Amino acid sequence: MHLVESLEAFRVVVPLPEPLFVWGRVITEREFVFARAQAGGQTGIGYGLGRVAGIVEIIERHLKPLVVGRPAHAIRPTWEAARRAMRMIGEGGAFARALSIVDLALWDLHTKLIGVPIWKLLGGEQREVPCIAIAGYYQPDNPVGKVRRDAEALAAAGYTGFKLPIGEDRDLDVQRVRAMREVVGKDALIGVDASGTFDSVKQALDVWRALKPFDIAFLEDPFPADRWSLAIALAQRGGMPVAFGESLSAPDAVQALGSPAGVDIVRPDVTHQMGLTGYLQAITPALESHKTIFPHYFPDLHAPLVAALGGAWVEESPAEADTVGFRLLRAEQPLIRSGMWCVNERPGFGIVWDEDALQRFRRP
């Protein structure tokens, strides 16, 4: 039995190839938080977006004492102890992300110690997972041209599924979605992401009607995370596939989305819903109800889970339209063939990190 010998957390800030213009903000870099757990000569790595302050401090101050010295395989007892420790403070926000990152590091460590890929440990057989390519973020000088350029590059690379942000300007969004459909053809899948910009079911329906002629596969995140009941209400009206869940931190909220009376497409996120342990708990109703499961970003983590547990797609930020810059941190890029993410045979989550890059982009 191996005991966890150490746990370290740190920030990494990666510059983007070109700025993103997202709902009134200009994004020039992406911040991640990493955790390393060591035992038996192996290192498990977990990570997630550093969108809120204090994640590193929570890991070092609150989670590290619960992890170091405990059996590396005792992941769920550690997860439950961490949740109990935070009950009086609250387990959303930064804590949910911190626990997610540590939980992922422990799963990565455990599967490396026993020498199996995570997707095989969880009983998977599927070797390829369809990708939806993120594309067409707003660009002030030529937003429609940006969509066309991204769509052309991605279609040439073999992608047949695409996701486009909407919500700033309905008339402009119609032009942008039309441009994408013209480039990728009638058979390609196109989904749209409103990123919580709508205030009412009526507003979401109005936008959906404007985009419906372009055969949209789903409307993602029509409302803010704390109004997930509105997403369910919208889905229950029928006629509009609603995708929701990525910004919810509590597994029980994601469970409600996956119930028969929930949304059409459940969007779990292993980096936000308290790690793989929380993910396993969160998606059970969706699996039982035969709902579509479409995890939120981080395909290095989610593709093995879809391969093992089920799901329709993962989403990717390809080199042709990179919106995250994550590829700068890998020493070996994933194999994506004709728009399909191919899971590999390496133990753990199977990621080969560029240690020099992690150090180069590391921040206090």
C-alpha positions as CSV (number, residue, x, y, z in Angstrom):
1,M,0.0,0.0,0.0
2,H,1.4,3.4,-1.0
3,L,0.9,6.5,1.1
4,V,0.7,9.9,-0.5
5,E,4.1,11.5,0.3
6,S,3.5,15.0,-0.9
7,L,0.9,17.4,-2.5
8,E,1.9,20.6,-4.2
9,A,-0.3,23.2,-5.9
10,F,0.8,26.0,-8.3
11,R,-0.6,28.5,-10.9
12,V,0.3,28.4,-14.6
13,V,-0.5,31.3,-17.0
14,V,-0.4,30.6,-20.7
15,P,-0.6,33.4,-23.4
16,L,-3.1,32.8,-26.2
17,P,-2.1,32.8,-29.8
18,E,-4.5,35.7,-30.4
19,P,-6.8,37.7,-28.1
20,L,-10.4,36.5,-27.6
21,F,-13.3,38.9,-27.4
22,V,-15.8,37.2,-25.2
23,W,-19.0,39.0,-24.0
24,G,-17.4,42.3,-23.6
25,R,-14.0,41.1,-22.3
26,V,-10.7,40.8,-24.0
27,I,-8.9,37.6,-23.0
28,T,-5.1,37.4,-23.8
29,E,-4.1,34.5,-21.5
30,R,-5.5,31.5,-19.7
31,E,-4.8,30.7,-16.0
32,F,-4.7,27.1,-14.7
33,V,-4.1,25.7,-11.3
34,F,-2.2,22.4,-11.1
35,A,-1.7,19.9,-8.2
36,R,0.9,17.2,-8.0
37,A,0.5,14.2,-5.7
38,Q,3.4,11.8,-5.2
39,A,3.6,8.2,-4.0
40,G,5.6,5.1,-4.8
41,G,7.8,6.9,-7.3
42,Q,4.8,8.1,-9.3
43,T,3.3,11.6,-9.7
44,G,-0.4,12.2,-10.3
45,I,-1.4,15.5,-11.8
46,G,-4.7,17.3,-11.6
47,Y,-5.6,20.7,-13.1
48,G,-8.4,23.1,-13.9
49,L,-9.0,26.7,-14.8
50,G,-8.0,29.3,-12.2
51,R,-11.1,31.4,-12.8
52,V,-11.5,32.3,-9.1
53,A,-9.0,33.4,-6.5
54,G,-7.7,31.3,-3.7
55,I,-7.6,27.8,-5.2
56,V,-3.9,27.3,-4.5
57,E,-4.4,28.5,-0.9
58,I,-7.3,26.2,-0.3
59,I,-5.3,23.2,-1.6
60,E,-2.3,24.0,0.5
61,R,-4.2,25.0,3.7
62,H,-7.3,22.8,3.7
63,L,-6.8,19.8,1.4
64,K,-3.1,19.0,1.8
65,P,-3.5,17.9,5.5
66,L,-6.3,15.5,4.4
67,V,-4.3,13.9,1.6
68,V,-0.6,13.6,2.7
69,G,0.0,10.4,4.6
70,R,-3.2,8.7,3.6
71,P,-3.4,5.7,1.2
72,A,-3.1,6.8,-2.4
73,H,-6.0,4.5,-3.4
74,A,-8.4,5.8,-0.7
75,I,-9.8,8.6,-2.9
76,R,-13.5,8.6,-2.0
77,P,-12.8,8.7,1.8
78,T,-10.5,11.7,1.2
79,W,-13.2,13.4,-1.0
80,E,-15.9,12.9,1.7
81,A,-13.6,14.2,4.4
82,A,-12.8,17.3,2.4
83,R,-16.5,18.0,1.9
84,R,-17.3,17.5,5.6
85,A,-14.4,19.9,6.5
86,M,-16.0,22.7,4.4
87,R,-19.6,22.3,5.3
88,M,-19.7,25.4,7.6
89,I,-17.9,27.5,5.0
90,G,-19.5,26.4,1.7
91,E,-18.3,24.0,-0.9
92,G,-18.9,25.9,-4.1
93,G,-16.7,28.3,-6.0
94,A,-13.0,28.1,-5.3
95,F,-13.4,25.1,-3.0
96,A,-15.2,23.0,-5.7
97,R,-12.4,23.7,-8.1
98,A,-9.7,23.0,-5.5
99,L,-11.2,19.7,-4.6
100,S,-11.7,18.8,-8.2
101,I,-8.0,19.4,-9.0
102,V,-6.8,17.4,-6.0
103,D,-9.2,14.6,-6.7
104,L,-8.0,14.4,-10.3
105,A,-4.4,14.2,-9.1
106,L,-5.2,11.3,-6.8
107,W,-7.0,9.4,-9.6
108,D,-4.1,10.0,-11.9
109,L,-1.7,8.9,-9.2
110,H,-3.7,5.7,-8.3
111,T,-4.0,4.6,-11.9
112,K,-0.3,5.2,-12.5
113,L,0.6,3.2,-9.5
114,I,-1.3,0.2,-10.8
115,G,-0.2,0.8,-14.4
116,V,-3.6,1.2,-16.2
117,P,-5.3,4.0,-18.2
118,I,-8.1,5.6,-16.4
119,W,-10.6,4.6,-19.1
120,K,-9.7,0.9,-18.7
121,L,-9.9,1.1,-14.9
122,L,-13.5,2.4,-15.3
123,G,-14.4,-0.5,-17.6
124,G,-14.2,1.3,-21.0
125,E,-13.8,-0.3,-24.4
126,Q,-14.4,2.7,-26.8
127,R,-11.2,4.0,-28.4
128,E,-12.4,7.1,-30.3
129,V,-14.6,9.9,-29.1
130,P,-16.2,12.5,-31.5
131,C,-15.0,16.1,-31.0
132,I,-16.9,19.3,-31.3
133,A,-14.5,22.1,-32.2
134,I,-14.8,25.4,-30.4
135,A,-14.7,28.2,-33.0
136,G,-15.8,31.6,-34.1
137,Y,-15.4,33.8,-31.0
138,Y,-16.3,37.4,-31.6
139,Q,-13.7,39.7,-33.2
140,P,-14.5,43.4,-33.4
141,D,-13.0,44.2,-36.8
142,N,-14.6,41.3,-38.8
143,P,-16.7,38.9,-36.7
144,V,-18.3,37.1,-39.6
145,G,-15.0,36.8,-41.3
146,K,-13.5,35.3,-38.1
147,V,-16.2,32.6,-38.2
148,R,-15.5,31.8,-41.8
149,R,-11.8,31.5,-41.3
150,D,-12.1,29.2,-38.3
151,A,-14.8,27.1,-40.0
152,E,-12.7,26.7,-43.1
153,A,-9.6,25.6,-41.2
154,L,-11.5,23.2,-38.9
155,A,-13.4,21.6,-41.8
156,A,-10.2,21.1,-43.7
157,A,-8.8,19.4,-40.6
158,G,-11.6,16.9,-40.7
159,Y,-14.0,18.2,-38.0
160,T,-17.7,17.8,-38.5
161,G,-19.0,19.2,-35.2
162,F,-18.7,22.8,-34.2
163,K,-19.7,25.1,-31.3
164,L,-20.2,28.9,-31.7
165,P,-20.6,31.5,-29.0
166,I,-23.7,33.7,-29.3
167,G,-25.5,36.3,-27.1
168,E,-24.0,39.7,-27.8
169,D,-26.1,40.8,-30.8
170,R,-29.0,38.7,-32.2
171,D,-28.8,40.1,-35.8
172,L,-25.0,39.6,-35.9
173,D,-25.4,36.1,-34.5
174,V,-27.7,35.2,-37.3
175,Q,-25.0,36.3,-39.8
176,R,-22.3,34.4,-37.9
177,V,-24.2,31.2,-37.7
178,R,-25.3,31.5,-41.4
179,A,-21.6,31.9,-42.3
180,M,-20.6,28.8,-40.4
181,R,-23.4,26.7,-42.0
182,E,-22.4,27.9,-45.5
183,V,-18.8,26.9,-44.9
184,V,-19.3,23.5,-43.1
185,G,-22.3,22.3,-45.1
186,K,-25.7,21.0,-44.3
187,D,-24.6,17.7,-42.7
188,A,-22.3,19.2,-40.0
189,L,-23.4,19.6,-36.4
190,I,-23.5,23.1,-35.1
191,G,-24.3,24.0,-31.5
192,V,-24.5,27.5,-30.0
193,D,-23.3,28.7,-26.5
194,A,-25.1,31.7,-25.0
195,S,-22.9,31.5,-21.8
196,G,-25.7,32.5,-19.5
197,T,-26.6,35.8,-21.3
198,F,-30.4,35.4,-21.4
199,D,-32.7,36.6,-18.6
200,S,-35.9,34.7,-19.5
201,V,-37.4,31.8,-21.3
202,K,-39.0,34.2,-23.8
203,Q,-35.6,35.8,-24.7
204,A,-34.0,32.4,-25.3
205,L,-37.0,31.3,-27.5
206,D,-36.7,34.5,-29.5
207,V,-33.1,33.9,-30.3
208,W,-33.7,30.2,-31.0
209,R,-36.4,31.1,-33.5
210,A,-34.0,33.4,-35.3
211,L,-31.3,30.6,-35.5
212,K,-33.6,27.7,-36.2
213,P,-33.4,27.9,-40.0
214,F,-29.7,26.9,-39.7
215,D,-30.5,23.5,-38.1
216,I,-28.9,24.2,-34.7
217,A,-28.2,21.0,-32.7
218,F,-28.4,22.6,-29.3
219,L,-28.6,25.8,-27.2
220,E,-26.0,25.7,-24.4
221,D,-26.1,27.7,-21.2
222,P,-29.0,30.0,-22.0
223,F,-29.1,31.2,-18.4
224,P,-26.6,31.8,-15.5
225,A,-25.6,28.8,-13.5
226,D,-27.7,29.6,-10.5
227,R,-30.8,29.7,-12.6
228,W,-30.5,26.1,-13.8
229,S,-34.2,25.5,-13.0
230,L,-35.0,27.9,-15.9
231,A,-32.9,25.7,-18.2
232,I,-35.0,22.7,-17.2
233,A,-38.2,24.7,-17.8
234,L,-37.0,25.7,-21.2
235,A,-36.1,22.1,-22.1
236,Q,-39.4,20.8,-20.9
237,R,-41.2,23.1,-23.5
238,G,-39.8,20.9,-26.2
239,G,-38.5,21.7,-29.7
240,M,-35.2,23.1,-28.5
241,P,-32.4,20.8,-27.3
242,V,-31.0,22.5,-24.2
243,A,-27.5,21.8,-22.9
244,F,-26.6,22.8,-19.3
245,G,-24.5,22.0,-16.3
246,E,-20.8,23.0,-16.8
247,S,-20.8,25.8,-14.2
248,L,-22.6,23.9,-11.4
249,S,-20.3,22.7,-8.7
250,A,-22.7,20.5,-6.7
251,P,-23.1,16.9,-8.0
252,D,-26.8,16.9,-6.9
253,A,-27.6,19.9,-9.2
254,V,-26.1,18.0,-12.1
255,Q,-28.1,15.0,-11.1
256,A,-31.3,17.0,-11.4
257,L,-30.4,18.1,-14.9
258,G,-29.9,14.4,-15.8
259,S,-33.3,13.2,-14.5
260,P,-36.1,12.4,-16.9
261,A,-37.6,15.9,-16.1
262,G,-34.2,17.6,-16.7
263,V,-32.5,19.1,-19.8
264,D,-31.7,17.3,-23.1
265,I,-27.9,17.5,-22.9
266,V,-26.1,17.3,-19.6
267,R,-22.7,19.1,-19.4
268,P,-20.7,17.8,-16.5
269,D,-17.2,19.1,-15.8
270,V,-14.7,17.0,-13.9
271,T,-12.6,20.1,-13.1
272,H,-15.5,21.9,-11.4
273,Q,-17.9,19.2,-10.0
274,M,-15.5,18.0,-7.3
275,G,-13.3,15.9,-9.5
276,L,-13.8,12.4,-11.0
277,T,-15.4,11.2,-7.7
278,G,-18.0,14.0,-8.1
279,Y,-18.4,13.4,-11.8
280,L,-19.2,9.7,-11.2
281,Q,-21.9,10.7,-8.8
282,A,-23.2,13.5,-10.9
283,I,-23.8,11.7,-14.2
284,T,-25.6,8.6,-12.9
285,P,-29.2,9.9,-13.4
286,A,-28.2,11.0,-17.0
287,L,-26.9,7.6,-17.7
288,E,-30.1,5.9,-16.3
289,S,-32.3,8.3,-18.2
290,H,-30.4,7.9,-21.5
291,K,-29.7,11.6,-21.6
292,T,-27.0,12.9,-23.9
293,I,-23.8,13.6,-22.0
294,F,-21.4,16.2,-23.3
295,P,-18.6,17.2,-20.9
296,H,-17.4,20.7,-20.7
297,Y,-13.9,21.2,-22.3
298,F,-10.6,19.6,-21.1
299,P,-10.8,16.7,-23.5
300,D,-7.6,15.2,-22.1
301,L,-9.6,14.4,-19.0
302,H,-13.1,14.0,-20.5
303,A,-12.3,11.8,-23.5
304,P,-11.2,8.9,-21.3
305,L,-14.3,9.3,-19.2
306,V,-16.6,9.4,-22.2
307,A,-14.8,6.3,-23.6
308,A,-15.4,4.5,-20.3
309,L,-18.7,5.8,-19.1
310,G,-20.6,7.0,-22.1
311,G,-21.2,10.4,-23.8
312,A,-21.8,11.9,-27.2
313,W,-18.9,14.2,-27.7
314,V,-16.0,16.0,-26.1
315,E,-15.1,19.6,-27.1
316,E,-11.7,20.6,-28.3
317,S,-9.9,23.9,-28.9
318,P,-7.9,22.8,-32.0
319,A,-4.7,24.4,-33.2
320,E,-6.8,25.7,-36.2
321,A,-8.8,27.9,-33.7
322,D,-7.0,27.7,-30.4
323,T,-9.0,29.4,-27.6
324,V,-7.2,28.0,-24.5
325,G,-3.5,27.7,-25.3
326,F,-3.4,24.4,-23.4
327,R,-1.3,22.7,-26.1
328,L,1.7,24.8,-25.0
329,L,1.8,22.7,-21.8
330,R,1.9,19.2,-23.5
331,A,5.1,17.5,-24.6
332,E,3.0,15.3,-26.9
333,Q,-0.3,16.4,-28.5
334,P,-3.3,14.1,-28.6
335,L,-4.1,12.1,-31.7
336,I,-7.2,13.5,-33.3
337,R,-8.1,11.7,-36.5
338,S,-11.0,13.0,-38.8
339,G,-12.5,14.9,-35.8
340,M,-12.2,11.9,-33.5
341,W,-10.2,12.0,-30.2
342,C,-8.2,8.8,-29.8
343,V,-7.6,7.7,-26.2
344,N,-4.2,6.2,-25.5
345,E,-2.8,3.3,-23.5
346,R,-0.7,5.4,-21.1
347,P,-1.5,4.9,-17.4
348,G,-3.6,7.6,-15.6
349,F,-5.1,10.2,-17.9
350,G,-2.4,9.6,-20.4
351,I,-1.1,13.1,-20.7
352,V,2.6,13.8,-21.4
353,W,3.5,17.1,-19.9
354,D,6.2,19.5,-21.0
355,E,7.9,20.1,-17.7
356,D,10.0,22.9,-19.1
357,A,6.8,24.7,-20.2
358,L,5.1,24.2,-16.8
359,Q,8.0,25.8,-15.2
360,R,8.3,28.6,-17.8
361,F,4.6,29.6,-17.4
362,R,4.5,29.0,-13.7
363,R,3.4,32.0,-11.5
364,P,3.6,32.8,-7.8
